[in-house]
Amino acid sequence: MTLFSIQKTLALLLMPAGFCWLRLLGAGLVCFRRRQRTLASFLLALALLYACAGNVHLGAALMARLESSIPPVDPATAGPFEAVCVLGGGSYEDALGRPELNYSGDRIHLAARLWHLGKTRLLVASGMGRDSLRGVRNGGEETRTLWLELGIPASAILVVEEPCWITRDEIAAYRRLQERHGWKRMALVSSASHLPRAMTLARQVGLEVLPVGADWRGRPLAFQLQTLVPQADGLLDVQRACWEYLGRWIGR
């Protein structure tokens, strides 16, 4: 245990996630000392559940399990593809309303790399969102703008015209494009943890694509004292993994 680990652990305990956990533990221990055992057990169980929900090791393990069915693809040796389709969700708006990459934005960058490496002549974007105060966001158009800034010519970009609110909509749209254009070799790019569910939906509609994973999160982490404290990265990965399992269960 190093001084750095101790300092970082104390700092994390002062952050919102860590502070809430510390308060739960403290309240549970106080109730236990007052012999309020039922309430103490409830609070300590809640603290344990919260610790698991924000644990970076559990988050990485859940993401690794999701990603395990998706073989890593080296962009330099992949392809060629007649079209590279990128699922929405990799962009958001900055303070001026301009598109920017979000925490899942690696999918947009990876598709651009495939084009620059000569692995495809066409990039396809889709997706819609309602998470902006400015109104409905067109994720496909946001992706187009980002690709143009990355040096992709407009002639190499196709944005799905029909509104696609969920992954099932996007997969169905890609299937119709495949039938219309007669594409034989396509790639589907998204976060690696999201691709298992997307590929299940693709098989259901007969869409033949090669999954190309981005934003890999299931990396092994070395144990450090501070990783025992619930934190934002853990909460994010655990929630994203649970979201994928829920989506798989309800078929969306």
C-alpha positions as CSV (number, residue, x, y, z in Angstrom):
1,M,0.0,0.0,0.0
2,T,1.5,3.3,-1.1
3,L,1.0,6.8,0.0
4,F,-0.5,7.5,-3.4
5,S,-3.1,4.8,-3.1
6,I,-4.1,6.1,0.4
7,Q,-4.4,9.6,-0.9
8,K,-6.4,8.5,-3.9
9,T,-8.7,6.3,-1.8
10,L,-9.4,9.2,0.6
11,A,-10.1,11.5,-2.3
12,L,-12.5,9.0,-3.9
13,L,-14.3,8.8,-0.5
14,L,-15.0,12.5,-0.7
15,M,-16.5,12.2,-4.2
16,P,-20.3,11.8,-4.5
17,A,-20.3,8.1,-5.1
18,G,-17.7,7.3,-2.4
19,F,-19.3,9.7,0.1
20,C,-22.8,8.2,-0.3
21,W,-21.2,4.7,0.3
22,L,-19.4,6.0,3.3
23,R,-22.6,7.5,4.8
24,L,-24.4,4.2,4.2
25,L,-21.7,2.2,6.0
26,G,-21.6,4.8,8.8
27,A,-25.4,4.7,9.3
28,G,-25.4,0.9,9.3
29,L,-22.7,0.8,12.0
30,V,-24.5,3.4,14.1
31,C,-27.8,1.4,13.9
32,F,-25.9,-1.8,14.8
33,R,-24.4,-0.2,17.9
34,R,-27.8,1.0,18.9
35,R,-29.1,-2.6,18.5
36,Q,-31.4,-1.7,15.7
37,R,-30.3,-4.8,13.9
38,T,-33.0,-5.0,11.3
39,L,-32.3,-1.5,10.1
40,A,-28.6,-2.0,10.4
41,S,-28.7,-5.2,8.3
42,F,-30.8,-3.4,5.6
43,L,-28.3,-0.4,5.5
44,L,-25.2,-2.6,5.4
45,A,-26.8,-4.8,2.7
46,L,-27.6,-1.7,0.7
47,A,-24.0,-0.5,1.2
48,L,-22.8,-3.8,-0.2
49,L,-25.1,-3.7,-3.2
50,Y,-24.0,-0.1,-3.9
51,A,-20.3,-1.1,-3.6
52,C,-20.9,-3.8,-6.2
53,A,-22.8,-1.4,-8.5
54,G,-19.9,1.0,-8.5
55,N,-17.0,-1.5,-8.4
56,V,-14.6,-1.1,-11.4
57,H,-13.5,-4.8,-11.3
58,L,-17.1,-6.0,-11.5
59,G,-17.9,-3.6,-14.2
60,A,-14.8,-4.7,-16.2
61,A,-15.8,-8.4,-15.7
62,L,-19.4,-7.9,-16.9
63,M,-18.2,-6.0,-19.9
64,A,-15.6,-8.7,-20.7
65,R,-18.3,-11.3,-20.6
66,L,-20.4,-9.4,-23.1
67,E,-17.4,-8.7,-25.3
68,S,-16.1,-12.3,-25.2
69,S,-18.3,-13.4,-28.2
70,I,-16.9,-10.6,-30.4
71,P,-13.5,-11.4,-32.0
72,P,-11.2,-8.4,-32.1
73,V,-10.7,-7.1,-35.6
74,D,-7.5,-5.3,-36.7
75,P,-8.5,-2.4,-39.0
76,A,-5.3,-2.8,-41.0
77,T,-6.1,-6.4,-42.0
78,A,-9.9,-6.2,-42.1
79,G,-12.2,-6.0,-45.1
80,P,-12.6,-5.0,-47.8
81,F,-16.2,-4.1,-47.2
82,E,-18.8,-2.8,-49.6
83,A,-20.3,-0.8,-46.7
84,V,-19.5,-0.2,-43.0
85,C,-22.6,0.5,-40.9
86,V,-22.2,2.4,-37.6
87,L,-24.9,2.1,-35.0
88,G,-25.9,5.4,-33.4
89,G,-24.9,6.5,-29.9
90,G,-21.4,7.7,-30.5
91,S,-22.0,11.4,-30.5
92,Y,-23.6,14.2,-28.6
93,E,-23.7,18.0,-28.7
94,D,-21.2,20.5,-27.4
95,A,-22.1,23.8,-25.7
96,L,-22.7,25.4,-29.1
97,G,-24.9,22.6,-30.4
98,R,-22.2,21.1,-32.6
99,P,-21.7,17.3,-32.7
100,E,-18.8,15.8,-30.7
101,L,-17.7,12.3,-29.8
102,N,-19.1,11.0,-26.5
103,Y,-17.7,8.1,-24.4
104,S,-18.9,5.6,-27.1
105,G,-17.5,7.7,-29.9
106,D,-14.7,5.3,-30.7
107,R,-17.1,3.6,-33.1
108,I,-17.2,6.7,-35.3
109,H,-13.5,7.1,-35.3
110,L,-12.9,3.4,-36.0
111,A,-15.2,3.6,-39.1
112,A,-13.2,6.6,-40.3
113,R,-10.0,4.6,-39.9
114,L,-11.4,1.8,-42.0
115,W,-12.2,4.2,-44.8
116,H,-8.8,5.9,-44.6
117,L,-7.1,2.5,-44.7
118,G,-9.0,1.7,-48.0
119,K,-11.1,-1.0,-46.4
120,T,-14.4,0.4,-47.6
121,R,-15.8,3.0,-50.0
122,L,-19.0,3.7,-48.1
123,L,-19.8,4.6,-44.5
124,V,-23.4,4.3,-43.3
125,A,-24.7,6.2,-40.2
126,S,-28.0,6.0,-38.4
127,G,-29.7,6.8,-35.1
128,M,-32.0,9.4,-33.4
129,G,-32.1,10.8,-29.9
130,R,-34.4,12.8,-27.7
131,D,-31.9,13.6,-25.0
132,S,-31.3,17.3,-25.9
133,L,-33.1,20.4,-24.7
134,R,-32.8,21.7,-28.3
135,G,-35.2,19.0,-29.5
136,V,-34.8,15.7,-31.4
137,R,-31.2,14.9,-32.4
138,N,-30.4,13.2,-35.7
139,G,-27.5,11.0,-34.7
140,G,-26.8,9.9,-38.3
141,E,-26.4,13.6,-39.4
142,E,-24.1,14.2,-36.4
143,T,-22.0,11.3,-37.4
144,R,-21.8,12.6,-41.0
145,T,-20.6,16.0,-39.7
146,L,-17.9,14.3,-37.6
147,W,-16.8,12.1,-40.5
148,L,-16.5,15.2,-42.8
149,E,-14.3,16.8,-40.2
150,L,-12.2,13.6,-40.2
151,G,-11.6,13.9,-43.9
152,I,-14.2,11.6,-45.3
153,P,-15.8,12.9,-48.5
154,A,-19.5,13.5,-48.6
155,S,-19.8,11.0,-51.5
156,A,-18.5,8.2,-49.2
157,I,-21.2,8.8,-46.5
158,L,-24.8,7.5,-46.5
159,V,-27.2,8.5,-43.7
160,V,-30.2,6.4,-43.1
161,E,-33.2,8.6,-43.9
162,E,-35.8,6.8,-41.8
163,P,-35.9,7.5,-38.1
164,C,-34.1,4.8,-36.1
165,W,-34.8,5.2,-32.3
166,I,-33.6,1.8,-31.1
167,T,-31.1,-0.8,-32.3
168,R,-33.8,-3.0,-33.8
169,D,-34.8,-0.1,-36.0
170,E,-31.3,0.4,-37.2
171,I,-30.7,-3.3,-38.0
172,A,-34.0,-3.4,-40.0
173,A,-32.9,-0.3,-41.9
174,Y,-29.5,-1.8,-42.7
175,R,-31.2,-5.0,-43.9
176,R,-33.4,-3.0,-46.3
177,L,-30.3,-1.2,-47.6
178,Q,-28.5,-4.5,-48.1
179,E,-31.4,-5.8,-50.2
180,R,-31.7,-2.6,-52.2
181,H,-27.9,-2.3,-53.0
182,G,-27.1,-6.0,-53.1
183,W,-24.2,-5.6,-50.6
184,K,-22.5,-9.0,-50.0
185,R,-19.8,-8.0,-47.5
186,M,-20.7,-5.5,-44.7
187,A,-19.3,-4.5,-41.4
188,L,-21.3,-3.5,-38.3
189,V,-19.4,-1.2,-36.0
190,S,-20.5,-0.5,-32.4
191,S,-19.2,-0.8,-28.9
192,A,-18.0,-4.4,-28.4
193,S,-20.3,-4.9,-25.5
194,H,-23.3,-3.8,-27.6
195,L,-22.5,-6.0,-30.6
196,P,-23.7,-9.4,-29.2
197,R,-27.3,-8.0,-28.9
198,A,-27.0,-6.2,-32.2
199,M,-25.8,-9.4,-33.9
200,T,-28.7,-11.4,-32.4
201,L,-31.1,-8.8,-34.0
202,A,-29.2,-9.0,-37.3
203,R,-29.6,-12.8,-37.4
204,Q,-33.3,-12.5,-36.7
205,V,-33.9,-10.4,-39.9
206,G,-31.3,-12.2,-42.0
207,L,-28.7,-9.4,-42.1
208,E,-25.2,-10.8,-42.8
209,V,-22.6,-8.5,-41.3
210,L,-19.1,-8.9,-39.7
211,P,-19.1,-7.4,-36.2
212,V,-16.3,-4.9,-35.7
213,G,-16.0,-3.9,-32.0
214,A,-15.0,-0.5,-30.7
215,D,-14.8,1.0,-27.2
216,W,-13.5,-2.2,-25.5
217,R,-14.2,-1.9,-21.8
218,G,-13.6,-5.5,-20.4
219,R,-9.9,-5.0,-19.7
220,P,-8.3,-6.7,-16.7
221,L,-7.4,-4.2,-13.9
222,A,-4.7,-4.5,-11.3
223,F,-6.0,-4.5,-7.7
224,Q,-5.5,-1.2,-5.9
225,L,-6.9,0.0,-2.6
226,Q,-8.9,2.7,-4.3
227,T,-10.7,0.2,-6.5
228,L,-12.7,-0.9,-3.4
229,V,-14.4,2.5,-3.4
230,P,-17.6,2.8,-5.6
231,Q,-16.8,5.2,-8.4
232,A,-18.1,6.6,-11.6
233,D,-16.3,4.3,-14.0
234,G,-17.6,1.3,-12.1
235,L,-21.2,2.6,-12.0
236,L,-21.0,3.3,-15.8
237,D,-19.7,-0.1,-16.8
238,V,-22.0,-2.0,-14.5
239,Q,-25.0,-0.1,-15.7
240,R,-24.0,-0.4,-19.4
241,A,-23.6,-4.2,-18.9
242,C,-27.0,-4.5,-17.2
243,W,-28.6,-2.4,-19.9
244,E,-27.3,-4.9,-22.6
245,Y,-28.6,-7.9,-20.6
246,L,-32.0,-6.2,-20.2
247,G,-32.1,-5.3,-23.9
248,R,-31.3,-8.9,-24.8
249,W,-34.0,-10.2,-22.5
250,I,-36.7,-8.0,-23.9
251,G,-35.5,-8.4,-27.5
252,R,-34.6,-4.8,-28.3
